[in-house]
């Protein structure tokens, strides 16, 4: 990575912060304590098989797969926590010129640590990849060539296994890409884990470009690497769903920083990729719009835009999207609009038949907490309160408020009902940013250390106790 992306920023361009208190703010202390306590209670409830995991009346539950009192499942977390805290301590002390090495080190070392947290997962990576019940995006690659699959997609879609039929074709095409490298199902599972970790890298880049705050960016990276929902479902491709939309958001931020036309064109292409892979994250468009308004106000040092810049951004992004659309139509005959309409209609039919809105509009929020982690969610009210008076002057406050608005809108629309631990991974990853921001309000390491440790513990125990993925 270049110094522009990961390295030191001039101090003059750093987003102004409130004076750093000598002690952690009282609200932060209480929130971290509450999150840790909630995690311990939830872990105990999981081990006793009494934590709610869905609604039989609502048509969906995650089953328990181990007997009550399976205390041995805790040891992977107890092994990973010291390693993570040691890396955090070291990362905080390295000078800015080592930022790129720090980020790369986290991305490399995270994979074995994440794999250890899956030690007691009831389904192995290779088994999940090869299973049509759990993940039917792999089996089409054994039947059709990549060109035949995408070229005849509208003709063969009804013959695809369930998950491949009811999702956009981008997920299946990812397996064609992995197959081109000659990977076995196990290798593909590991590759999906590595690809899903790119969400953490993109959160880091977004924070660095918006604020120049190394501490908040580092915390966002680490929290995302150990977010429970993402690791529960790897290598199910919902774990990769945040990557295209966060790529689009980073390109959006880069344009607002540099006004370079290539970022705007890339934004359009990234939006196409998001729609091609998983359309739901496009609801984060509210965040894109909020950031554009923020830049137009001209009161931020790091992101500024004139009305002419805004018009150029929209025009170039639309051009990038249309170029992808036309290229796919001409080269392969694939119509993304028709594909999206088919998937949307299928989802509406399924929800209306099997998943009652009234039950899930409330229980979805419980599933969101299971996905994002009790410890990080405990910080959301504190971050929301801190953002109310700063939303128009600080980018992290803006991301907090707009992200919470997206969560509320997504829930009220009823697009996802049941299974929202995996379907909301993208919004859960984004809403780790407020938690990282609040932990970074103090130079003390212990608040983020407690939050990350709680996420690791929740991840290990829930992965072992619940059948998030059924073969």
N, C-alpha and C positions, 0 to 999 in steps of 0.2 A: 504494500500500500504506500502511496505517496504521502509526503508530509502534509499535503493539502487535505487529504482525507482523514488521516489518523494522527498526524503529528501535532506539534505545538502551534497554537494560534497566538497572534499578537495579543498582548494583554488588553490593549485598547479596544479590541473588538469583542471582548467577552461581555455577555449579557449582564447588566448590573443586577446584583442580588441584594437582598436585605442584609444588613450587617450580621455576620455570623456570630451567634451567641456563644458565650463561654461554655455553657452547658446545653445539652440537647433541649429543644423546646418541650415544655411540659406535655403539650398535646401529642407530640411525637412519642414521648416516653410511654404515655398511657396507651397509645394505639399499638405500639410494638408489643407491650406487655399483654394487651388484649388479644392480639393476633397469635402470640405464642401460647397463651392459655387456651384459646379456641382450637389451635392445632393439637395440643396435647389431649384435649377432651375428644376431638374428632378421631384421633389415632386410637385412643382407648375404645371409643365406640366402634371403630372398625374392627379392632381385635376381638371385641365381644359380639360382633355381627349385629349391632343395633343402629348403626348410622343409616339414615334414610338414603336410598339410592334410586329413587324414581317413584312411580305411581302405577300400581296395578290397574286402578280405575282409569288412569290416563293412557294405558296401553304400552308402558315401557318401564323396565327396571334393569339395573345392572345386578346380576346375581353374585352372591358370595361364593367363593370357590375353595375356601379353607375353613376348617372348624374353628370355633371360638377359642381364643387363648393361644393362638399360634405365635408366641412371643419371639420365636427365632427369626421372624421376618424383619425384625428391627435391625439386625446386625449390619446389613449393607449400608443403611443410613449412618450408623455409628462409625462405619469405616470411611465413608465418603466425606462426612462433615469436617473432620480435622484437615483433610486434604484441601477442601474448598476454602476453609478459613485461612489456612496457610498461604494459599495462592492469593487470596484477597489481601492479606497483610503485606505480602511481597509486592503485589501490583500497586498498592497505594504508595509505596516507598520508592518505586522506580521513577526516575526523571522523565520528563515529557518526551525526550528524544527516543525513548524505548516504547512509546505507545503502540507502534505497529507490532513490535515483537510481543508485547503483552497481550494484545488482542489475538494474534495468531496462536500464542501459547495456550490461551483459554480455549480456543476452538479445537485445538489438537488434543489437549488433555481432557476436555469435557467428554469426549466420546467413550474412553474406558470408564470414566466415573459414572456416566449415564448408563452404560451397559451393566455396571455393577448394581445400580439401583434396580435394574430389571432382573436380578438374579432369580427371584421367586415368581416372575411373571408366568402365568399358567400356559401361555402360548409362546413358542420360540419364534424368533424373527423369520426364519426360513419357512416355518409352517404357516405363518400369517401371510407371507407373500404368495405362497402357492395355493392358499385356500380360496375357493370360489365363494364360500359363505362369508368369510371375513373380508376378502379383498379380491374382487373379481376383475381387477384391471390388468392382472398379469396373464391370465389364461387366453385372452384374445391375441396376445403376441405369439402364442403357439399355433394359432389357426390361420391368421392372415399376416401378410407383410405389412410394414408400416404404410407404404404408399397405397396398398389396397384398402387398409383399414380406414384411413382418413379420406381417400378418394371415393369410397363407396359407403361412407359412414351413414348417410341418410337412408341408404337402402338396407344396411345390415343392422341398424340400431336395435330393431325389435328382436333380433336373434342373439343379442349380447346377454351375458349373465346379469343378475339384478343390479349390482352396484355400477357396473360399466354402462348399463342401459339408462340409469336414472341420474347420471352425472355427465358433465361435459367431457369431451374426448381428450382433453389435455392430460388427465390423470393416466389414461391408458398410454398416451404417447410418451409419457415419462418413462414407462417401463420399456417401450421400444428403444429409447435412448440408453437406458441402463443395459439392456440386452446387447446393444451395439458394442459395449465394452467387454462383452463376454462374461458378465457377472453371473454367478450362481444365485439362487434365491436368497441364501444367507448374505452374499455380497450385496445384493440389491437392498436387503433390509438395512445393512450398515450404511449403504450409500444414501438411503432415505433419511436416516438419522443425521448424517453429515449435512445433507441438503436442508433439513429442517432447522439446523443450527444457524443457518444463514440469516434467519429472522433476528437472532440475537445480534449478529454483526450489523444488520441494517438499523436496528434500534440504536446501536452505538453511534453509527454515522449520522443518523437523523439528529440525535441530541448534540453531537459535536458541532454539526453545521448550524444548528439553531442557536445554541447557547455558548459554545466553546468551553463548556464545563466538563473537564475530564472526569471528575468524581461521579457526577450524575450519569454520564455515558457509561462508565465502567460498571456502575451498579445496575443499569438497565441491561447491559450485556449479561451479567452474571445471573440476575433474576430470571431472565428469559431462558438461559441455558438449563435452569433447573425448575422451570414451571411445571407443575404436576400434570395438567391435562395433555401437554405436548408429549411428555414421556410415557404417559399411560397408553397412548395409542400408536406410537411409533412401532412398526413402519406403515400404519394406515396413513394414507396420503393427506388426510386433514391436518396432520402435523406439519405438512409443507405449505398449507394454504396461506399462512401469513406472508410467505416470502414474496410472491408477485406483487401484492398490494403494498407491502412495505418498500419494495424496490421502487414502485411508482411514487410513493410518498417521498422517498429520499431524492428521486430525480426532480420532483416538484420543488423541494427545498433547495436543491442545487441551482435550479433556474432562478429562484427568488434571490439567491445569493450572488449569482454571477451574470444572470440574464443571457446566458449562452444558448443559442438556438438548439444545439444538439441535445441538451437536457430536456427541452420541451418535446422534441420529436421522440426521444426515448420514453418520455412519460406516456405518450399516446400508445407506443408499442407495449409498454408495461401494462397499461389498462387492458389492451387486447389480450395479453397473456393471462391477466387475472380472470377475465371473462372466460377464456378458453379453458382455464384450469378449474376455477371455483368462483362462481359469480357472487356469492354472498358477501365477501369482503368489500365489494364495491360500495356498500353502504357507508364505508369510511370516507366517501366523497364529501361528506359534511365537514370532515377535518381538513380536506384539501381546500374547500371553499373558505373555511375560517382562517386558514393560514394566508390565503391570498388577500383577504380583507385586512388581516393584521399587517401584511407587507404594504398594502396600499395606504395605510394610515401614516407610514413614514416615520414612526417614532421608535423603531427598532434599529439598532446599529447593524445587525447581521443580515437581515432580510428586508429588502426594500423593493418596491415596484411602483411604476407609474401606471396610469390607465393604458398608455400605449404598450407598456410591457405586459399588462394583463391580457390585452387583446392579442398580442403576439403569442403569448403562452397558450391561450385557448386555440388559436388558429393552427399553431404548429402541433399541438397535442392531437387535435382532430385529424390533422394531416397524417400524423404518425399512425393513428388508429386505422384510418381509412386505407392507408398504404398496406397495412397488415391484412385487413379484410379483403382488399382487392387481390393481393398476392395469393392468399389462400384460396380464393374463388378461382383464379386463373390457373394456378398450378395444380390444385387438387380437387376443385369443384366443391369445397366445403363452405357452407353458408353458416356463419356463426350466429346470425340472427335467428334462423330457423332452428338451429341447435338449442339456443337459449330458450326459445318459446316452448320447445318440446319438454325440456327439463323443468321449466317453471310450471307448466300445466300438469305434469306428472306429480310434482311436489304438492301442488294445491289439492289434487285429487286424493293423494295419500293422506294428507293432514286432515282434510274434511271427513274422510271415512274412518280413520283410525285414531287420530290424536285430537281430543277436544281442546279448543282454544282456552276455555275458562280455567281449566286445571293448570295448563302449562304456562300461562302468562305469569303465574306466581312462582311455580316450582322451577321454572327456567333459571331464575335468579339464584336459587340454591345450587343448581348445576353449574352456574357460572363461578360460584365460590369454590366448588370442587375442582373446577378447571384451573382457575387462576391461583388458588391457594388461599387458605384462611388468613395467613399472616400478611400477604400483600393486600388482600381486600380490606383488612382492618385499617389500612392507611388511606383508603379512598375517601372516607368522610373528612379526614384531616386535610388531605390534598384539595378536596372540593371546597372546603371552607377557606383555605389559604388562597384559593384561586379567585374567589368571588370579586375581590377588590383589585385584583391584578391581571384579570383576564385580558385586558386591552394593552397591557404594558410588558408582560412577561410571556414568552412563548410556551414555557412549561405549564403555566396556568391556562393558557389557551388550549393546549393539547388535553389537559385534564378535563376542562369543561366540555369541550367538543366530544371527547371520548366517552364521557358519561352520558352525553346526549345521544350518541350513537347506540350505546348499550340500552338506554330506555326505549329508543325508537325501535330497535331490533326486537326487543321483548314485546312491545305493544303490537307490532305488526304481526306477530305470530308466525313468522317465516319458519322458525325452527321450533319444533315441539318434541320433547323427549330427545334423547341422544345428544343433548346440547353440550355435554362435556367435550365431545369431539367437534361438534358443529360450530362451537363458539371459541375454538382455540385462537382464531385470528383476533377477535376483540379482546380476549383475555391477555394475549401477548401485548397488544397495544396498551392496555390499561395497567401494565407493569410500570409504565413511564411515571405516573404519579407517585407510585411507591418509591421508585428510585430517586425521584426528585426530593421527596420528603426525607428519606434516609441521608441524602447528601446535604441537608440543611445544617448538619453538624460535622465537624472534623472527627468526632469520635467514631470508631469503627464498630462499636458494639451494636447499634441499631440495625445496620444492614447485616451484620453477622447473625443476629437472632432471626431476622426475617429469612435469610437464605437457609439457615439450619432448619427452620420450621418447614420450608418448602421441600427440602431434601427428605426430611422425615415423613412428611405427608405423601410424597411421591413413592417412596419405597414401600410403605405399609399399604397404601391404597392399591398400588399395582399388584401386590402379592395377594390381597384379600378379595379383590373384586374382579369379575370376569368382564373387563372392558371390551375385550376382543374374544369372540367365540369362533372356533374353527369348525 
